[in-house]
Amino acid sequence: MTMKMGFVMDPIDGVNVEADTTFDLMLAAQAQGFEIFYIRPQDLSCEGDEAWAKMQAVQVRRDPGDKVTYGQKCYQALHDLDCLWLRKDPPFDTDYLHEVNIAELAQRKGCLVLNEPRGLRAANEKLYALHFPEVIPDTLVTSDAVRIKEFIDEQGGQAVLKPLSGHGGEGIFVASAGDRNLNAMIEVSTDAGKIPVMCQQYLPAAREGDKRIIVLDGEPLGAILRVPREEEHRSNIHVGGRVVKTTLTEREREICEIVGPRLVEDGLYFVGLDVIGGYLTEINVTSPTGIQEMSRLDGVDGSGQVIEWIKEWID
C-alpha cells in the first residue's frame, strides 16, 4: 500500500526550489514512494473528534518554471495520512495555534505529526532555549526599559534585542548604551512596554557567522555556517547571509548532547539549533530551514535521510 504524506504549508508556487526545505522534503518523499498532498492552513477543519482537510495530491519537480502538478482536491480525514508535516512559516500566532490543535486530533488517531503539537505549543523559539542555561549567552526577558538599559550596561554597553515572536532575523537590533536611538529601539521592541523582549549578550563571534545545526531525532544531521554581509549584523539567508561549509566543533556536539534528549521528550524531532561562538541562541521548531544548503555543501541527501527515518518510524 502506498504511504501518504501531507504538508500544511505556505503556497507551493512561491517557494524557491533550490533553497526551500519543505519542497526538498516533498521531493525526497516522492522519490521514496510516498503520495504527496498539499494542504493550505485555511483548509483544515474538524468533524467531532476527527481532523479533516481539503487536500490536493501533487507531483513536484526541481524546475523553477514547472515545479508542481496539482491533482484533484479531496476532502478526507488527516489520520488517513501516514505522516503530516506542519511547515507553515512563523510567527506562531493564534491561527497557527489552531492548526496545531487540529493536527493533534490526527496524531491521536495514529498519524505521525512533525513536529508533535505538544512540543510546538511548549517551544517558543526564543524562550525554549532558556531551559538550557549552561549553553546560552547571558539573557534577560522583560518589557521594562530601565532593566533593559541596566542589562546593556552590565554587558559592557552592548546587547542584542530580539522579539519573542520574530523569525528570519526580523526585528533584531544590536543596541549600544551610547546610541541616541536606544530609547526608540526599546520602545519599538517592547511596543512601548506592553510586550517582553529578549535581550542577549552580544557575541563578537557573530561577525564570523551563525551556525545552523539540523537535528533529527535528537542527533545532529549536519550544519551550515551563515556569514553576514559586511554592512549587516544578521546572518539569515533571506537577508543576504552567505552560506559556508562547516563541521561541528566539540562544544557544538556537547550542546546537541545537552539539548537532544529534551527535544525528543517533547516530540520535537526535526529542529534547527542556532549557535554563535559556542553559545546556543535559538531553537527553531516550527519550520527550520537549511537542509538543501547543507546537502549541497556536504555532498549528502539530508532530506532523504529524514524521509528514511520517517519510514522506519511508520513501519
N, C-alpha and C positions, 0 to 999 in steps of 0.2 A: 504494500500500500504506500502511495506517495505521501511523504511528510509535508506538512503545510506550515509556513512561517509568515506571520503578519508583521507589518511595520506601521505603527502610528507615527506619522512624521509630517514635516513641512512639505509643500508641493515638490514633487519629483522634478518638474520642469525647470525649477530654479536651482538645482544642485550642480556643482562643479564635478564632473565625472572623474577628474584627475585628483581631487582632493577630498571629496565628501566621504566620511567614514560610513555613514548609513548606506550610501549607494554601493560602496565596496563590499559591505556585508551582504547586501542583496545579491550582488554578482557572485560572491563566494557560495552563498546558499543555493542559488540557482545552479551553479556548476556542480554542486554535490547532490543534486536531485530533488531539492525542495521545490514545491509550488509556492510562488511568492505572491503575497497580497498587500496592496497599498490601501491604507486606511487614513482618512482625514480625521483630525480630532473631533470635528463637529458631527461626524457620522457615527460616533459611539452612542449607545443607548442601553437601557436596562429593561428587561421584562421579568418582573418578580425578582428572584434572586439570581438571574442569569444576565450576563453581559452580552450584548449583541452589537453588530455594526454593519453598515453598508460597506462592503469591501470589494476591491477590484483586483482580479488577477492581473499580473503584469509580467512582461518579459523585458529585461534590461540589458543594455549593451554599453560598452565603454566608447561611445561615439557621441561627441557633443551635439552633432546635428541630428542624431536619430537614437536617442538614449533609451527610449521606452516605448513599448507597445502595450496599450491598455486593452484588457478583455472586458467582458460584460460585468457590470456590477451585480453583486448578490447580497442578500440580507441573511446573515447567519450568526449563530452563537459564536462568541470568541473562543469558547473552550473546545470548539471543533478544530481549532488550530493546535499544532503541537508546541509552537513557540510564538510568543508575541513580544516584539521589541517596542518599548516606549522611547522614541527617538526625537520627540519634538524639542526644538531648541529652547533653552531657558529664556526668560526667567520662570522660576517656579511660582506661578501666580494661582489665583483661585480656579481659573479654568483648567490649569494643569493638575491641580489637586483633584478636581472632579474626574479627570481622565485616569489618574492613578487609582482612585477609589473604584471606578468602574472596572478597570483591569483586574483588580483584586478579586472580583467575583469570578472571573475566568480562571485565575490562579487556583482558587479554592475548588474548582471542578477539574483540575488536572493539567491546565495549560502552564507551560514554563514561561513566566513573565520576567523580562530583563529590562532594568533591574527590578527586584522584588518591590512591590508597593510599600511594604512596611519600612524598607530601607530608604526608599525615596522620600517618604514622609519625615523620616528621622534625620536625614542628612542634608541640611543646608550646606552648600558647597564651601562656604566660608566658615561657618560655626562648627561644622563637624570636625575640623582639624583640631579644635580645642580639646578633644578627647585624648590628644597625644602631646601633652605639654613638653615632653622630653625631646621632641624633634621639631618644634615650631619656633619661630623667632618670637621675641618679646611682643606681646599682643594685648591690646585693650579694645573692648567693645563698649561703646557708650554714645549717648546723644548730647552729652554735656560738653559745651565748648570750652569751658575753663579746664576741665580734666583733660581734654584732648590737647590743649596747648601745654599743659603741665607734662603730659606724656612726651610730646615732641621735644621739650626741653630736656627731659630725662634721657632721651635717646641722642643727646648731643646736638639737638637743633634741627633734626630732620627725621621724618617718618612718612609712611605710605598710608593714604586714606583709601578705603575700599568700601563701596556699597555692598550690603549683605545680599542683595538680590541681583547684583550685576553679573555680566558674563562677557567673555571675549575681551577683557580689558576695559570694558565700558565704565566710565565714571571714576577711574583710578587716578589719584593725584599723588605726586611726591611733594609733600608740604614741608616748608622750611620756616623756622621761627622768625626770621627776619623779613619774610616776604609780606609786602603790603596787601597781597591778595589772600593772606591766610584766613582772615575772618570770613571772607566771601566763600573760600573753598569749604570751610566748615559749615557755613550756612547752607550751601548747595548740597553738600554730602549728607547733612542731617535734616534737610528740609526745615531749616530754622529751629532745630532742636526737637523735632517731632519724631524722628526715627534714629535708631542707633547706627553707627558706622564702625567698621573695623579699622583700627589703627595698628600698624605693624612697624617694627624696627626696620629701618631702611638697610638693605643688604647691598653693599657696593658690588658684590659678585653679579648683581642683576645686569650690569653692563656686559658681562661675559655671556649671559644667556640664562634662560629659564628652561629647565629640563622637564619635559613631559614624559612620565613613565606610564606606560599602558599596562594595567594589571588585570589578569584574568584568573578568576577563582582564587584570589589572594596571592598569586605569584606574578612576578614581572614578566611580561611577554617581550618587552623591548622598550626603547626610548628614542626620543629625538631631542635635539637642543635647538631652541628658538632664540635667535640672537636679534636684539632690537636694532633698528636703524640708528644712526648717529644722533639724529635730532629727536628721537622718541625714547621714552622710558619704558614703554610697553613692548613686549616681545611677541604678542599674539600674532598669528599668521595673517589674520584678516586685516591687521593694521600695518602690514609690511614686514613683519618679523621674518628673518632669514632662517631656513631650516638646515641644520648641520648634523652630520652623522656623529653618533656618540656611543659611549658604553657606560654601564653603571659602575660607580665607584663603590668601595666597601661601605662607606657611610650611607649611600643610597640604597644598597641592598639591606642594610640594617633598618632603614626606615620602612622598607617593604615588609620586613620580618615583623616589625612592631605593629604596623597598620593592617597587614593582610588578614590575620585571624579575625579582627573586629569586622572587616569588610564582609568576610564570608558569613560570620554570625548574623549580620544584618541583611544578608541576601543581596549584597552589592557585588556582583560578580564581574562586571565589566566597567572599569574605573580608570580615570586618568589622574595620577598624582603629579602635582607641580612642585618642583624642588629648585631652590636657588641657594647656591653656596652651602649645600649640605643641610638646608632647613626646608621642612615641608611647609608650603604656603597655602595650598588649596587642595581639595579633594573633589574632583569632578565626577558626578554620578548620573546626571540627567542625560547628557548627550556628549560624552567625551569623544574627542577627535584626535587625529594624528596617525591613524593606523596606515593610511596609504603612504605617507611620507616615510614612516618607519620601515615599511615593507620594501620600498624602493632603495632606501639607503643601506639596509642590512641584507638585501637580496633574499628576503623570506616572503612567505604568504601569510601575513598576520591574520587577515580576515578568514582565510582558510582554516587556520588553527582554531579560531574562535568557533567556527561552524562545526569542526570536528568535535570540539568539546561539547557543543550543544547536542550533537548526535549521540554521543556517549551518555549524556545526561538523560535523553529521551529513552534510549534503549534500556 
